[in-house]
Amino acid sequence: MWDILKARTARAREIEQLLADPRILNNGQLYQRYAKERAALDPFLELESRHQHIAKGLEETRQLLAHCGTDLELRAMAQQEAGHLGERLKAVERELEELLLEDDPDANKNAVVEIRAGTGGLEATLFASDLYRMYSRYAASQGWATELLSNSPSEAGGFKEIIFGISGNNVYRKMQFERGVHRVQRVPATEASGRIHTSTATVAVMPEADEVDVQIDPDDLKIDVFRSSGAGGQSVNTTDSAVRITHLPTGLVVSCQDERSQLKNKMKGMKILRSRIFEAARQQQEEKQASDRRRQIGTGDRSEKIRTYNFPDRRITDHRIGFTTHQLMEVLEGQMGELVEALLAAQRKARLEKMA
């Protein structure tokens, strides 16, 4: 663990030098990224300072013990001080262990969230809209900002697909657990007979990647422009403002047409593309390093049913941790705090078991 502490503090000092570089100072996006990373490393620097101070005191006390000779009073005092310093060192070690349990390089990143209607026809698109509203309200309660990146409305007033960004502190740390299949059981507004239907929507949550995280060669991109097909006014539908970006090495395709400006659509498309490439690389690394992923809180696989929203019983059940609450309407209004804290606690417990 001390090697990890040294690595974190070395990174903090490296960032301090970068933040003093005029090239970084003149690049607002890059400066903000490094400043955010540096702030997250403050607890490691504080622990390193305390560790060095205690270790130095312990070494001096041990040297005193080695040279106190027959002075029994001095020996007793030195032994007492050594025991006290040893306990303080163990306390620092426990704090470091706690810190490492929470340590995630992506935790403080912003997130890109993609919601897609699954099985259930028009009812599934309405459920996708409910999830978007839930996340938007939760984000507002956390002081986060949301930005709509792309959407495909359905004729029922819901969304076939909606992609949006969330920015703020600890966004990915709290939103990461939403990845997977969400299932709703309720009587659809379109159902005349009053039967309960089951519909699904899939959610993908990706750490937002910037240009520093993902380097994309412009030669690897195929960019097509076309006329927007959705609502948005006369100028949207009569100009080639929509953008489709294809990343040739991976085959990933992103389309954006929400903005009147072709440039703005391209910028939003690149944000989504970078995050998808970053997420694919991150998951590939996880699969290589973690043979026990199933012990963690879900695999993040979109095919995994993670949660059920049961309207007749006003119940939400998270199947990964066996958490159930009957505050369904409150959660759908964005009051997700209890659910998120339960998931964070389960993640911490799983990591502690792994470390043990």
Protein Blocks (a to p, Z undefined) as FASTA:
>chain_A
ZZmmmmmmmmmmmmmmmmmpmklmmmmklmmmmmmmmmmmmmmmmmmmmmmmmmmmmmmm
mmmmmmnojalklmmmmmmmmmmmmmmmmmmmmmmmmmmmmgcfklmpccdddddddehi
jmlmmmmmmmmmmmmmmmmmnopacddfbdcddfkopafbdcdddedehklmmmmmmgcc
dddddddfklmnopacdddddddddddddfklpccdfklpccdddddfbeeijklmmccf
bccdddfknopacddfkbmblklmmmmmmmmmmmmmmmmmmmmmmmmmmmmlmmmgcjhi
aklcfbdcdfklopacdfknopacfklmmmmnopamlmmmmmmmmmmmmmmmmmZZ
